[in-house]
Each structure stands twice: as structure tokens, then as C-alpha cells.
Amino acid sequence: MPDQPIPRDEGPVRDALTAALARARARVPYADALYERVSKAEVNLLDSGQVLLKPGSVQGALQLRLVGSEGRHLSVKCGALDRERLEALVDRAVEMLALEPADPSYGLAPIPNPSRQRYGVAADPDPRDLNPAEALEGLVSGVRSLGRRVSGAHPSGDTTVVPELWAWWQVEDKWVADTDGVFKSQTMPVVFLQATFQARRGARSARVRERLGGPGGIASLWDPARGLTASAEASLTEAALRAVGLLEARSLGPEELARVTHFVLHKSALVFIHEGLGHPIEADIARAGASAIVKADGAPAVDPLGSEVVRIVDGPGRNPLEGDRWASGFGTEYLDDEGVEVEPTVLVDQGRIVGMMHSRETAHAFGVRPTGNGFSELGDRRIVRMRNTVLVPRPGPWWVSSLAELVRDVPFGVVLHGSMGGAVARDGMSSSTQYGFLVRDGAVTDELVLPGNFSARTADCLRTVEGYAGEVDSHGLGFCGKNGQTRRVSEGGPDYVKLAASPAVRLTFEEA
Amino acid sequence: MDPLSLAEAVRDAVYGAVDSVEVLVERADQAGYMSENGPWIPTLEGDLWRVALRGLKGGRLAVASSSVPDPGLCAAALLRALPCAQPSPLGAFEAVRPVDDDRRGEDPSVSALVDRPSALRALAEALRARTLEARGGLAVSALETSVGAWRRERVVLTEAGAARSRASGLYAGVQINGDWGEDRAWTAMPLEESVTALGARYVASLPAREVTPEAFLGGAREVPVELSPRLLEALLRRLWTERLGLDRALAGHPVFAVGERAADEGVTLVDDPGARGSFKGAPTDDEGVQTGARAVLSEGVVRALLSDRRSAAEAGTVSTGNGFRVPFISEDRADAPVRVALGHLSMTPGATPREALVRGRALRVPALLGLHSANRATGAFNSPIIGGLALEDGRPVARLQPGAWSLQGNAFGLLRGLLGRSSEREHTGSAELPWVVAPLRAG
């Protein structure tokens, strides 16, 4: 970690946490508190052409957890740091806690390394210290001009590309403290850009969305000398061109779908790893009996879950197998919202479930160490959340260097790219795909396939994973919803993942 | 500090620095209980603030937001946004007609539940116990239960005046084995029985057997599908807004033309952002424009496009009072741009009782997975079915096997060629809609 920043304006937050915990400590054996603050500079370019530029919004909320005698517990969320209000809320919470029966099974695993206080990365530059308008307006200009360029370049002359943009540059500060004297903080600068390009020609329209960003500053997206950075411009140009291409794309008919032997998922289409395999290995979901693949006691309900080449890791940081191959990702944190240092967690290895993601609460319930997966959205109750959930295969002949090699034995398949979002239920998941390319006789063609829906049955969709191509990274940026909370996450893997067609995975296309 | 005082203090703090100012403040409290197949998890939320600010200066619009109820901090955020202000067609913000304390969205007895956690707990206990008692032959491996109440105070203020209103709500729900669930939300205090019997009625209605598309339909094919009022509402809000918004038309998107037939004769759809007893009812929209009922479809024909102040100004008309801060993805409500959005919806019922809506083999679909990724441009949806039932002559005979079924269709054409509309309507909390039957591809 490069430095250990102290969040700015810490005094009032420390005072509020101290007051709340002191009030709680007088009434319950244990309490811990989390205060999260997000300082954000943001821009919207709507498809109407309207630009909204917000250089300085601030959000903050406190989460207080009271643990009474014999495992009674309660979560409190408060939007104000005012001492009197906080103390009044603690008193209300203690009254509510008194209604609870004993819950001897409840407990919180200890916070490892309790004495270390500071985590994260200093924001340099810090958007709070400068006028971010130049950078944010630069992103708007860049995306607009890219849309114009792609529109003008199309030979049809009647194709327009309308861009939408949502981008922000924020500094996330959080403090975790408890009645045992723990006091920790983390500062994380994060940037995000989402551009959607809608191509229109006559009555036809098509859209492609691209997301960029991650921990760090605006420099990954915007360069004062050239506008959009070269890598951002390349990604966004490809998305805009793809939207135009989709105006002439086609879907696959039932007969063709029946002939598909393989689905090859580009790393931008790996949201199914997050939805279908990540969520069911969250320990709170398993414990509630809501996982199709892990029993309530933590034992695998399906074994093996996938083919021998499947290995899934959640976390930022070093790949425990092979060094630092993917040290970043949109979901990166150094400290979770319970004060636990984030550890990479191997969830699936050689096709078998070998670990789960834990909060302090679930770690206590299962008698293991917390993994740093306890997160909250601005004052909400802390629950088990994913961070960067990535397919990290063991090296072997199944992992080749190029897409061409990977599809060499595929008679008829489709390479799927991108997603507009996914969702999960107990037994299955669904994610949209943005486009695809057909594979015929061992080679990828330029036949472009329309957006579809890729759905998978959780319990057996990984059994037909045959191989991979390309380097691993945590490519997909997402906002995961769970229990009404939203959290930035990512999913990733090698550039391409190859699955044989099976009844456990389906691709369908929307009606025209 | 109360929301009105905060809004006034922010207005006063930016006085002179802007030509016109708009402050939207919300403060909310909530209490509830949930169980994830285990002990109760009590939660208490207090003093949750949202402040959304807009200022006009020299024909340019500045925007800011905060969740910290500090007038100085809020004002500073808006003043900091002034150098970044963007051109706007709005000459000034709405001359808000003062409303002192509108309580159309509040039921005092629901609101009081936030301070009576013991009553909420008793409801939650009874809901869970009755659900388990009623399970019959259904193997319940996991039962999630939730009951909670919330109350909210809201102020929309401009230099002309302020509209202050309150709202409250009660919610309850059960989820069985992760795939099957029922939940409800009420604006008015329901009978205790309505809450505590929610899960028992649902469990008792579930057939024991599960079917695949192959077993029930012989594979994927078009079939009559009974859509629940809540799924219909989700399709209307998610997709129909794209065809009914004046802002969409101005952005060059295809929208319904006024006078165009968009639904079967007999289908009348009224949008009312001012509806009493609705989560979508308030005296003004988020821009302070007075709300009212408006038929968007009359006898199946489009009668009006809906607008916010910006789109109305660009089109040279007046806003219909449909400007709301509707967040997309992870946007906070206070951060979200004002967008044209539907208010409370009501649709005329049909003449057929729900039980008689379909004959032969059909499906009942209460929800779709991942509807948020449906195609807003084309209206197409293509999603796995959640909690669906197989029907024979309108009677549930099997559950649709989780993960095995999906539904494809197009929301824009959904209301043309309906096979039926029920004579009963459900109040979802934000709409009163019938069950509708449409021919859709399932499998």
C-alpha cells in the first residue's frame, strides 16, 4: 500500500463516533460504529443533450451495531452526526434491543490486526481541492466528439450515434470504531465512466454500453493535453462502432441455437460469475438456506460444482496462486466496513467449493476468520458482499493465449460480449449480452449477433467450462444490489472463457 | 432542524448569488424486522436526509446534493457548482404554490408504527408463524420474512414558496426457499389479518409439483400468460415511460403519438402523481409543479405525453408535473437528474373474474428476473420467470421450475391484443391495475 492517508475533517467524525460508542457502552457490552462519507464530482450527459455537472456533492451516514447480553443485537442507521440526535437514537435503539430474546448463537469474530489504524490511498489530486469542471467537461466533449466522428464516418450517411455519459470522480472515506478501542479509517479515490452509444438509422436503433474506471484518479480517463485518454478513447470508440454494427446484426433462430456447441464469454460478459456463482457462496446467503450450491452448514451442496479447470477468487490483492496478476478492480478495498483487512478468498478450486465470503457475523457462526467481505451502503446494515470476483485458472493446457486457439475445435458457437446487467435467484441467474460473433468451423466470423439473454442454472452451469484464453483481469464494473443496498464490484477472468453448450446454460433473443 | 427550516436556511444562504433557487429536502425514519431463516434482525433508521439543490444564474443551471443536514455545507455545495453551471431553458424555478402540511400520503397509525417496534415485531412473528403453519406438504427449507414501517417528510422550496408533505408506509413479505415469495406494501393501515396471513395464503396457493417447459408445453412456445399487476406496473414504469415522455421525444426517440392506438379499446390508463393513498402521490412533483390526474390512454388511444419543466419549456408548453428525480443504477435520488416519470397509475378493470381469465394451459407470472436490463429503446424483454405457476383452466397445477423458464415479449405492444383483463384490481402501493393476459413466448 503506497501510503496511509488520514481522512480529512476527521475531528467531527471521531467526536461523533466517540459519543455514540460511549452512550452505547454504558448500556450494552459491545458496540461498533461505521461512518461513511462520499465526496463526489459528477457529470451527466443525457441523450437529450442536457449536461448536468455536480462538482461537489457530499453524502454520509453512520451505522451503529449494538450487541447486548446473550447475543441480542440491533443495527442502527443515522444520517446526522449531531451528538444529541445520535445519543437519542442510541437510547431508542436500546429500548428496541430490550424486546429481543437471547440469541446465544450470535457473535462477531474478532477484528484481526486491531491496532493498525490507517488504510487506503491518498487522493492526489483531490477533487475537493480543485475545480473538476475542466476534467468532467472534457469527458463530455470527448464522448460527444467521438459520437459525431462515428456518425460521420458511416457510409450510409443517415446513421446517427447519440451518446449518453455518466461519470464521477469521488473520494470515499470511512471510519470504523468499536467499544474495545478499535479505530480504523480508509480513504479511497475512485473514478467511473459509463457511456452508452445509441445508433439510429431510420426506424432501427441499437445501443452499446461501456464502463471504465476503478480505484485512483481521473488521470485514467482524462488527460489535460488530449482529452479522453488513449485507452478510454479506444474502448469507447469500439463501443460506438459496435452500436452502429448492431443496426445490421441478427439473432439466432431456434434451429441455429440448437446447433450451438459452445458459448465463449468475453471477459466483459462474465457477470454470470458474480451473479450465479458469487452470491451463492456468500456465507449469509448460504446460512439462510438460500444458496443452491452451499448448504446452511457451509458444506457444498453440489460437489463438484464445475469442471476441474474452474477456480474462482474474490478479493483485490495478490493472486494467492501466482503472484500479483490482478491487483486492481472496481470493487477494490483494503479494509471492509467492519474493520477487517481485505483478504483474497479462494471460493472454488479445481471445480470444488473450498471457501466462502464472510463478515464478522458469519465468520463467528461458521467458526472461521472473517475475510473482509462485510460491507454496508452508507449506513445500512453490514452484510456479506463481493469485491472483485474473478476466474483465476490454474495454468495448464486448457489455458491458451489467443481466442483463435480457444475456438479451433468449435464447430458452431457464439462469442458473447458485454452485459447491461444481471440478476440472480436461488437456482439460476440471468444476464443480458450486448452483442456476439458467430464461430463457424473453428474460426470467429464477423457475423454480428444481436443482444440476448444468457441464463444459467447455478448448480451445474460450470460443469462444461473447457478452457480459457488470454490474461486475467477484473474487467467488469458493476453495481451489485443486495438487500436494497448497492455496492461497487467487479467481475473478471481471462479474456475468454469457453463453455460447452448444455441444458444448464441458455441463450435467448429478445423479440424485434 | 426540520426539513422546511433546512430548506429555508439554504435558500437564504445562497440569496443574491443565484437568480433562482430550488431546494428539495427529505427526511426519513424507519424501523423493521427481518429474518433470514433464523433469528430476527431488528433495524432502526433515523434522521436520514436527502438534499437536492438547483440554482439558476444568468440562464445557466447549477446542481448539487448532500445527505448532510447542514445548511452551510449544502449552500456551499451549490455555490461551488455555479462556475460549472450549464445552459438551461429554464428561466426560473417553479412558482411553488405554498402547501403547509399535506398528508395525503400519510396514515398516522402507520407513521406511529416507526416508534412502536413491539407492534412491528408482533406482526413479523405472526407472519412467520402462520406461514410455517400453512406450508402443508411444501418442503420449506428456507423462510425469509420482513415487516417494517417508514415515514418521510418532504419539502420542495423555491423563492416563491414551499410545499411540505408527509408520507408513510408499511411493508411485509415472505420468501420461501429463495425462489418463491410474496410481498405487499400499504399506505394505509391494513387489517392485521392482511399482514399476518400474507405468507399463509401464498404458501397454501402453491402447488407441490414443479414443471419444466418441456413437460408442460412441450418446449418453448407462445402461450397465454397472466401478468400480475406488479409485473405490469414494472413494465409500464420501466419501458412505457420511454414512449410517453416528452423529454424522450425531444431527444429524438420514437414515442407514442397523441391519438395513436397503443392498447386495446377499453384500456384507459390514468397517471396521477397527486393520488391520495399512494406512494407515488404528493402535492407537487420534485420541481414543485402541482400534480394532478391525467389520462395517458383513453379507450386504448394515447391522449397525452408527460413532461417535466425542462422538456415543457423546450416544447413551449407547461409541465404536466411529472418531473421526478428517478435514480438509475447506483445513483442516489438526490443526485439523480430530474427525469420524466410516471406517478400513481390506474387502469380500468376488465369484466372477467381473474379465475376465468384463461382456459386451457397458461402461465401465471408474478415477476421477471433482471427486468432492469430490458431494452428501453425497443421495449423488448427477455427474462427468466420468478415464482411462476402453470395453470389449467385458470387453476394453478404446478410451479414453474426455477431456472428453467423465461418469458419473451415486447412491452410496447403488450396492451394491444390482450386476451383478457381481470375485473379485480390490486393496489400495489403505487398503482391500481388488473391482471392482464397476453400471448407471450415462454419456455
Interface residues (C-beta under 8 A of the other chain):
Chain A: K40 E42 N44 L46 D47 S48 G49 Q50 V51 L52 L53 K54 P55 G56 S57 V58 Q59 G60 A61 H73 L74 S75 V76 K77 C78 G79 A80 L81 R85 L89 R92 A93 E95 M96 L97 L99 E100 P101 D103 S105 Y106 N131 A133 L136 E137 T160 V162 W166 Q194 Q198 R200 A203 S205 A206 R207 P254 D284 R287 A288 G289 A290 S291 A292 A296 L378 G379 R381 S419 M420 G421 G422 A423 V424 A425 R426 D427 G428 M429 S430 S431 S432 P451 G452 N453 S455 R457 T458 F479 T486 R488 R506 T508 F509 E510 E511 A512
Chain B: R27 A31 E36 N37 G38 P39 W40 I41 P42 T43 L44 E45 G46 D47 L48 W49 L61 V63 A64 S65 S66 S67 V68 P69 L73 A76 A77 R80 A81 P83 C84 A85 Q86 P117 S118 R121 S141 A142 E144 Q175 N177 G178 D179 A220 D247 L250 A251 G252 H253 P254 R310 S311 F328 I329 S330 E331 D332 A334 D335 P337 L369 G370 H372 S373 A374 N375 A377 T378 A380 F381 N382 S383 P384 I386 P402 G403 A404 S406 Q408 G409 N410 R441
